[in-house]
Amino acid sequence: MINETFLNHLKPVELEFIQAFIYKLTSDKITLDTTNSENIESTVSRCPHCGSFHFVKNGFNKKHRQKYLCRNCGKIFSDTTNTIFSHTRSHYHTWTTFIACELNQMTLEQEVVATGKSKTTCFHMRHKLYAAIGDHIRNTPLKGIVKIDSTFTGINLKGMKAKNMPRISKVRGKSKTDTNRKHKRGINSHKVCIVTAIDEWDTMLFEIAGNGAESTEKYQKYIERFDKDCTIVSDGKQAILEFASNNQFQKDTIQPKPNRKNYASQNGNNLGEVN
C-alpha cells in the first residue's frame, strides 16, 4: 500500500520513477473519445467576458454541454469560452501535436503534414494559441528582479487621413514651409514608444505605450503588471527612476562610466535580456 510512510523511505530517484509512471498512467487515459472540455477546468467560477461572479445556468448546447448566462453583462458562455478549445473541431491530440510543432518552430506546411489539418485550420489554430498565451502573460505579474527599458520604432500611417493621425503628417519634397511638418531628428512624435520588461522567471511585458519619448505616465499605464515587491533594474533614465520611486519599488540602477564596455549595476544586473 502506497502511503506517506512508504514514500518517506524511498530514494529521490525512486520517487521520480514513481512520479513518471503515474504521469504515464494518467496520460494513457486520454483516448480519442476524450473531449476537449474534459482537459480543462470544468468548474466555471466567473464570467469569461466581464469577470462577474453573478451568473446562472442557461440550458445546454447541441453537444449537451452546460451553458451559462451572466447577469452582469448578459452574455452566454460555456466552460470552453475564451479558450483555445472554443469553436474548434480539432481533437485534443491534434492540439497537443500542433503545440509541439509550434515549440519546434515548424512552418504551416509542416504542421499540415503533422496534424492532418488544412493550412487555413493550422493558421487559425496558431492565432488562437498565441492569443491564449498573450492573455496568460498579461495576467501574470512581473516578480522579483525586473529589467525594464523602452524601444522605439517608426509608424506607418499610409492611407490615413491627416485628421485621424496621432501625429502631424509629414510633408515630403523640397518645398517644406511649415516648420512643424519638417523631418524631426531623434525620438519624437513620429516614433512609437514600446515599453519592454522581463523578470527572472522570463515573464515579459511588451506593450505599445504611445508616440514620442518615454515618460513616467507611459510606464504608469502598466503598473498592474508589476508585483509590489519587485526590484526595478534599469539605466539612469529619469522616467523609469520616477516610476520606481512613485510606486515604492526597489531600484538597482546601472550607472554608466567612461571607458567601460560592459554595463552592469553594483549587484551585477544588466539589461542584456530585455535588449
NORQUIJO-V294070 format. One record per backbone hydrogen bond with DSSP energy under -0.5 kcal/mol. NH is the residue of the N-H (numbers start at 1). CO is the residue of the C=O. If there is no record, write none. Layout:
# NORQUIJO-V294070
NH&CO + NH&CO
This chain:
# NORQUIJO-V294070
3&1 + 7&3 + 8&4 + 9&5 + 9&6 + 10&7 + 15&11 + 16&12 + 17&13 + 18&14 + 19&15 + 20&16 + 21&17 + 22&18 + 23&19 + 24&20 + 25&21 + 26&22 + 27&23 + 28&24 + 29&25 + 29&26 + 30&27 + 31&29 + 34&31 + 38&35 + 39&36 + 40&37 + 42&40 + 44&42 + 45&43 + 47&52 + 51&47 + 55&53 + 56&69 + 58&59 + 58&67 + 61&65 + 64&61 + 67&59 + 68&77 + 69&56 + 70&75 + 71&54 + 72&54 + 74&70 + 77&68 + 81&78 + 83&80 + 86&83 + 88&85 + 95&91 + 96&92 + 97&93 + 98&94 + 99&95 + 100&96 + 101&97 + 102&98 + 103&99 + 104&100 + 105&102 + 106&101 + 111&107 + 112&108 + 113&109 + 114&110 + 115&111 + 116&112 + 122&118 + 123&119 + 124&120 + 125&121 + 126&122 + 127&123 + 128&124 + 129&125 + 130&126 + 131&127 + 132&128 + 133&129 + 134&130 + 135&131 + 136&132 + 137&133 + 138&134 + 139&135 + 140&137 + 141&139 + 142&225 + 146&144 + 146&231 + 147&145 + 147&198 + 148&146 + 148&233 + 149&196 + 151&194 + 153&192 + 155&190 + 157&155 + 160&157 + 164&161 + 165&162 + 171&181 + 172&170 + 176&174 + 177&175 + 179&177 + 181&178 + 182&179 + 188&186 + 191&188 + 192&153 + 193&210 + 194&151 + 194&192 + 195&193 + 195&207 + 196&149 + 197&205 + 198&147 + 199&203 + 200&143 + 200&145 + 202&199 + 205&197 + 207&195 + 209&193 + 209&207 + 210&193 + 212&188 + 212&191 + 219&215 + 220&216 + 221&217 + 222&219 + 223&220 + 225&222 + 226&223 + 227&142 + 230&227 + 231&144 + 232&250 + 233&146 + 233&231 + 234&232 + 234&252 + 241&237 + 242&238 + 243&239 + 244&240 + 245&241 + 246&242 + 247&243 + 248&245 + 249&244 + 250&230 + 252&232 + 254&234 + 255&253 + 256&254 + 260&257 + 263&261 + 264&262 + 265&269 + 268&265 + 275&271
